[in-house]
């Protein structure tokens, strides 16, 4: 089952919403370059939507900030070593590849840098005796389709040849992997391989966090969204409504569907851990009381103001890039002016931003 068209219409307005309305200036030194020594040592900003209040704490206080009976929904996707380095067989020019999603066995939609050096028919070699690839075609939206050869399944060699695809705002030299990146740019509950970026709100969780949540009667459910180009693609359109989301695959299991539906029926809060979990929930539930059913599909859901949320009652999320779809999503959830005021406060308080940064809980 594929659910994609709903998301392109949600949030449509009679008047245009400008991308520039979701801009802010971030001092570069506040972009977290390294993970903290301990996952749960991050700061947490608490935003109360009804009171429009902002307070400050630590992520370790999360169980005490939630209610008994709350249901946390987390994204259990696992980041694959999707960054590869190749060379053109005709010229030897170096090419950096980012595998986005698998179209068929050994055929992937891929970003490349520098892209101008690639055309259909170009052949690539890797630091392997057997693995080669050929550029098949270039899509209108930027990525290439690349077919790998010489191995039964390219996934089998990614662990040796590939690197964790850290975001570009985390400064690393080519092929440089800090010892902790492979571990720390991955949630401790990651199970389902397929993402090319981490669901970063989940990076703060530890076994101690889950134990404390369980002791308070707070349940956890797991859904899957394979984080890809749809999540992190920049918004280049002047009007927000003109931005087109790329499809991302998701799954809601039978167990998770029962947990989510039971929480809504009992009027318990559903707390999305991260924007990816939120998008899954809002994709699959047409109304608050309709039953959530097990489903596997893809979504293009683009949430921006105004938007009527159907399932999610609270959101744990990191701080997001200016003009990004993620900032637009949290602005739809809490109000653009309130979110931008919170971001300004976070900058004054020198919070750490983006993937390895601090988080906020919006209730």
Protein Blocks (a to p, Z undefined) as FASTA:
>chain_A
ZZfklmmmgopafbdcdfklmgccddfklpcfbdcfblklpccddddfklopacdddfkl
mmmmpcehiacdddfbdcddfbccdddfklopacddddfbdfbghiacdddddfklpceh
iacddddfkbccddfbdcfklpacdddehiablklmmmmmpccdddfklccdehiacfkl
mmmmccfkbfbghiabdcfklmmpcfklmmmmmmnopacddddddddfklmpccfbfblk
lpccddddddddfklmmmmmmmmmnopacddehjklmmmmmmmmmbfklccdddddddfb
dcddddddfkbmbdcdddddehiaklmmmmmmnopklmmmmmmmmmmnopaehjllccdd
dZZ
